[in-house]
Amino acid sequence: MSELLVRPYRGLVIARIEPGSLAEETGLRPGDAVLSINGRRVMDTLDYRFHATEPYVELTIQRGEEKLTLVVEKEPYDLLGMEFENDLADKIHTCNNKCVFCFIHQMPKGMRRSLYLKDDDFRLSFLYGNYVTLTNLSEEEFQRILEQKLTPMYVSVHATDPELRARLLGKREPTPIVPVLQRLHDGGIDVHAQIVLCPGWNDGDALRQTLYELALLHPAISGKRAGTLSVAIVPVGLTRFRDRLTPLTAPDRAYAQRFICEVRSLERQFRERLGTRFAFLSDEWFFLAEQPIPGRRYYEDFPQLEDGVGTVRLFLNRAYDVARRLPDRLERPVQMTLVTGELPAQVIQRFAHTLQRVQGVELNVCVVKNRFFGGTVSVAGLLTAQDIADALAQFPAYPTVVLPSICLRDGTLFLDDVTVEQFEAQIERRVLVVEPHPSALWRAIRLAAS
């Protein structure tokens, strides 16, 4: 990812050609770079997919030092059959805001460069559900969103009051968002919005104003075919590295309990008017309030899953599905230590207890406190190798340690630049990296017993 910060435009580099595809018939090869299609410069895979649907496709290709023109005639919307090294052909669009709650500003110096990447790229919003503020969007890029129908988009709103939003984003001038959203909706683009809730800043009357003004953009009220469909509300996350930054307060248990009651009251109003809950609380709120995770119906069709709204509920439901199919025993005994952060600890411990109903399965759960980031950071995805190793050194760990893949980049590297191999040597135990899904963990246990 860090390469995307500095690299110049070089086209979309082909990583793989499907055997028997139009791309293979045309003579395209891995390593070729697609520069343009029908005279239109290709900036990313969105451009490629949009322009390559034409029945006549003229490709400008860079092959080493040679530039080639290849022509493909095909049925409309037929795919050429190739995959690319990256989704972006140019450098990533970075954020020009200085948000008071920005997590990257709360990180220590000296870590790998990619960790300081502040992306605010509308393309990554459409492709991966990344949230963007739309503050650095040019008119040309805005028109491209409309032309290519890049819907839905995921937008960081935080507040609809222009002056309050400007203060939250670290802007000097008022930063209105409602007119921008209206333009997107007029062009047929749906939006899922996000609010990072900072107590004393954008809660109370400011939050109600934000939610009511966003609700007016919902199709049930506006009558348009596109609109703002949902809002995720997540609590601000603070680390111990906040020297010389804007003072902020993290929500505590009492605050979270009051806040849940307040939002639930608003949700009832939205359901009556919009037919949807509209405002969804992230899972952290319920952990903070020490309240049960809501049932499946609360999350409707999980519109804000990428923002941590409903991930725990899905885990619990999938854990239940796994539990219904567990055998009585395994052929060989399995002993494993599961690593997790403080936030999801009870959920993981409960699932581990369920799995131990199977004869031959012995599990324990090492709950790791995030001493590196400190503050309110308690998710598993931000654990460092050193914090995990320190916790395991004081824990009765089994010979096999299971790490959730969200602790690692590309399945190999921790936040503190330690590889899995180095970590194994440090803790002197076998390490399994497993996707954070109940079925994935059960598959790993069965494989270990086979």
N, C-alpha and C positions, 0 to 999 in steps of 0.2 A: 504493500500500500504506500509506503514512503516514496517509492519510485514515482508514483503518480503525482507527487507534489512538484517535481522539478523537470520531468521529462518533456521534451518538445513534441510537437505533433509528428507522428510517424505512421499514421493509418492504423487500421485494425489488423493485427498480425494473426494469421491463421495458425491455429494449434493443431487442428485435426480435420481431415477430409473423410467424409463417410464413403465407404466403398460402394461403387455403383451409383453414386449421386451425380447430379448435374455438375457440381463443382469438379468432380473427378473427370467427367467426360470433357469438360471445358479445358482441362489441363492445369487447374489450380493445384498448388502444393502447400504443405505446411511450411511456414516461414515467409510465404508471400504476405504482403501488406496491402489491404484494400484501401485505396486513397479516395476514390469517388465512384459514384454510381449514377449513370446517365448525366454526368457533368456536375452532380451535386456532391460536395465534399462530405465524406463520412467521418463524423466526430465520435461515434459510439455505436453500440449494437442497436440502439433505438433507431438511429438513422438507417443502418443497414436493413433492419426488418421493415422499415417503412418504405424505402425506395426499392428494395429487392422484390417487392410483391408485383411489380409491373411485368407484363408479358414479354417486354423487350428490355434486357438489362445489359448495359455497356459498362464494364468494370475497368477502372484504371488501377493497375497493379504495380507495386514496387517489388522487384525481385533482385535483391542484391543492388548492383549499380544500375540495373536496367529497369526502364519503365515500360510496361506492356499495356495494351488494350485488348480485352477479351469480351466477346459478345455471347450472350445466352438468350435464346428464344424459348419460351416455356409457357405453360398454362399460368394464368394469373394466380397469385398467392402460393404457387408451388415454391418450396424451399430449395435453396441451392445445395444444402447439405454440408455445412462446414461450421466448426467451432473456433472461437477466438481465444487468444491468451488472456485478454482483458476485455471488460465491457466498455472501457473508455479508450479512445485513440489519442486523447490529449491529457494534460494534467488535470487533476481533480479540482473542482471549484471550491475554494476554501471560504471560511466564514470571516466576514469583516466586522462582526459584532464583538462586544466585550461584556457578555452577559454576566450579571452579578453572581449567578449561580453556576457558571461554567465549570464543569468538572476538570477540564484540561488545565485551567488556571490554578487548580488546587493540587496539581501533581508536582513532585519534586524534580529537580534538574538531574540530568545525567542518564535518563532512561532512553530506550531506543526511539528513534525519531518518529516512527509511525504512531506512537502513543500520543504525540502532541498534535496529531492531525485534526483540525477542526473543519469538517466538511460541511458545506451548505450547498450541495449540488442537487438541483432538481431532478437530474437523471437518476441519481441513487435513491431519491425519494420514490420515484415510480418503480425502479427495478427491485429495491430491497426494503422499502418502507421506512427509509431514513427520514427523520424530521428535518424540514428546512424552514427558515424564517421568511424566505422570498425577498429579503432586503437587498440582495446583490444580484437580482435577476434583471438582465437587460430586456429592452422591449423586443429585440429579436428572439431571445430565448423564450419570452412570454408567448409570442406568436407561435413559436415552435411547439410549445405545450398544447396550444389550441389546435394547430394544424395536425399534429400527430396523435391527438386525443390521448394524452398521457394521463389517464385517469384510472384509479384515484391518486391524488397527491396527499402527502402527509405533512402538515404544516404546524410549526411551533407558533402558537398564538400568544399564550401566557396572559395576555390582557387585551381587551378591545379598546380601552381608553388609550388614545395615541400617545399621550404624555407619560402615562404609567408604563406602557409597553416600551417606550424609548428608554426610560430609566432601567427597566429590567434588562434590556438588550445592550445597555451601555452606550446609547446614542444621544447626541446633543439635541437633535431635532425630533419633534413628534413623529411617531412611526405608525401611521394608521394601517390596519390590516383588513378591516371590513370591506373597503372599496376594492381591494385586491382580490379578496375572496369572491365578491360579487362578479367581477370580471371573469374569473375562472368559471363560476357557475353559469354565467351567460354563454360561455363557450362550451358548455357540456362537460365540465370537469368537476367530479366529486372531490370532496376533501374530508379527511379525518384529521381533527385538530388535537393539539396537545397543550396542556397547561402544566408547567412546573410550578408547584405551589410553594411559595415562600411565605411563611407566617409573618403577618404584619405588613406585607407588601401587596399581594394580589389575592388575598382571601376576603372574607366578609362581604361588604357591599361591592367591592371591586370584582369579586368572583361572580356574584349574582349578576352584575351588569354584563360581564363577559359571557356567561352562559346564556342569558336571555337574548343578547344581541346575536350570538351564534345560532341560537335556536330559530331566530327569524329567517336565517338563511337555509333552514331545512326545507326540502321540497314540500313537506306537508303544509307549511305555512306560505312559502314563497310561490308555490305553484309551478316552479321551474322543474325541468326534468333532471337537473343536477343541483347539488347543494352541499352544505356541511352536514355530514351524516352522523358524526359521533365526536365526542370529546373525551380524551383520556386525561385524568388528573393524577399526577405523580408527585410524591413529596420530594422536596429538595434534598440532595445528598451532599453532605459536607465531609471533607477530610481534615486531617490535622495540619495540612499545609496551606493555611489560609492567612499567612502573614501579609499584612498591608493590603488585604482585600476587603471589600464591603462587608461589614458585620451582618451576619445572617443567623437566624435561629432555626434549628431543626425541630419538627414536631415531635412531641413526646406522647406518652400513652394517653394522658387526659385530653390533650389537643386532638389526637387521632380519633378518640371516641366521640368527642363533640363534633368533629368535622364529618365523620361518617353519618351521624344523625342529620346534620344540616344538608348534606348532599342527597341523602335518601329522601328528604322532604322535597327537594327540587326534582328529583327523579320522578316522583309521583305526578308532579305537574306536567313534566315532559311526556310521560306516557299517555296522559289524557289528551294532550294537544298534538303530539307528534306520532303516537303509536310506538314509541321506542323509549327506552331509558335515557338515551342520548348522552348523558354524562356518566362515565364509567370510572370507578376508582381502581387504581393499580393494586396489585396484591400486597404491596408493602403496607398500605394503610391498615389492613386487617391484622397483619403481624404486629404492627406498632400498637394497635388498640387491644391486642390479645383477644381477638374475636375470631370465630370460625370463618373460613373461606366460604363465600356464598356458593349456592348450588348452581348447577348447569344453566338454569333458566335465567339467572341474573345476567349472564354474559351474552345472551341472545345468539347472534351468529359470530361472536368473537371478533368484532371489527377492529379491536385495538390490541391484538395479541402481541404485536411487535413491541409494544410499549409496556409489556409486563402486566397486561390486564387479562387475567384468566389463565396464565400459564400453570399456576398451581392447581387450579380446578381441573385442567386437562390432565395434569400429572396424576391427580387423585382418581379421576375417572379411569384412566388407563391402568393405574395400579389395581383398581378393582377388577378390570377385565383380565389382567394377568393372574390375579389371585383366584379367580374362578376356574382357571385351567391348570393350576399347579398340581403336580403329581404327589403321591404320598412320600416318595423317597427318590434319592439319586443313586446311580450305580457306584459312584465314588464320592467320598466326603469332600466338601469344599469349605475353605476358610478364607474369608476376605475382610479387609477393613475398607469401609466406604468413607471417602473424604467429602466434606461439605462445609459451607459457610454457616454463620449463625442464623441468618434469616430463614433458610429452608430446613433447618435442622430437624424440627419436630416432624415434618412431612417425611423426610428421608428415614428417620428413626422408626416411624410407624410402618413404612413400607418394608424396611429391613426386618422388623418383627414379624410381618406377614410372611415374608419369604422363609423365615426360620421355622415355619410350620412344616416345611419339607424336611424329612429325615435326612441328615447328612449335610445340611446347610448351616454354617456358622458364620454369622456376620456381626461386626460391631461398627459403630459410626464415630469417626473422629471429627468433632466439630471444631473448626479452625477460626480463631479470632483474628480479624484483619488488623494486625499491629502495624503493618507497613503504611496503610492509608489512614488508619485510625478513624476518628470522628464517628459518623453514622454509617460507614461503609460496612456492610455485612453480607453481601451477596457472594456466591461461590465464584462467579466469573471474574472477580477482581482479587482473587487470592494469589499471593506470590509463592514461589517454590520455597523460599526461606521460611515464611510463616507456616507453611504446611509441614516442612521438615522439622521445625521446632516443636510443633504440636504433636507430631508422630513420635518424637523422641521421648515425650512424657506420657505416651499412650500405649496400652498393651496391643500393639498392632500385630496383625497376622502376617504371614510371609508374602501375601499378595495384597497390594493396595490399589484400590479403584479410584481413579480421578475422573470427574466430569469433564467432558471435552471443552466446556466453556472456559476452563482455566487456561487453555492453551491457544496459541495462534497456529493455524494450520496443523493442529494436532501434535505439535512438536516442541513449542517454545513457550515458556512462562513469561509473565509480565516483566520479571527481573532478568530476562535473557538467559535463563537456565534451560537446557534441553532436557527432554524426558530421560535420555541416557545418563546425563550428569546427575539428575535427581535420583535415579535408581541407584547409582553408585553411592550417593550421599546417604540415602536412607537404608541401603543394603537390603532392599526388598524388590520383588518383582512389581512392576507397575502396569496396570491395565488402564487404558484411556477409553471411556465408554460415553456414548451420547447420553444426555440427561433425560432419558425416557425409561419408564418401567420395563418395557419389553426389551430394550437394549441391555439393561442390567441383567435381566433374567436369562437372555441369550448368552451373556458372558459367563454366567454361573454354569449353565448347562454345558458350554464348551469346555470349561475347566474340569467338569466332571466326566467328560467323555474320554 
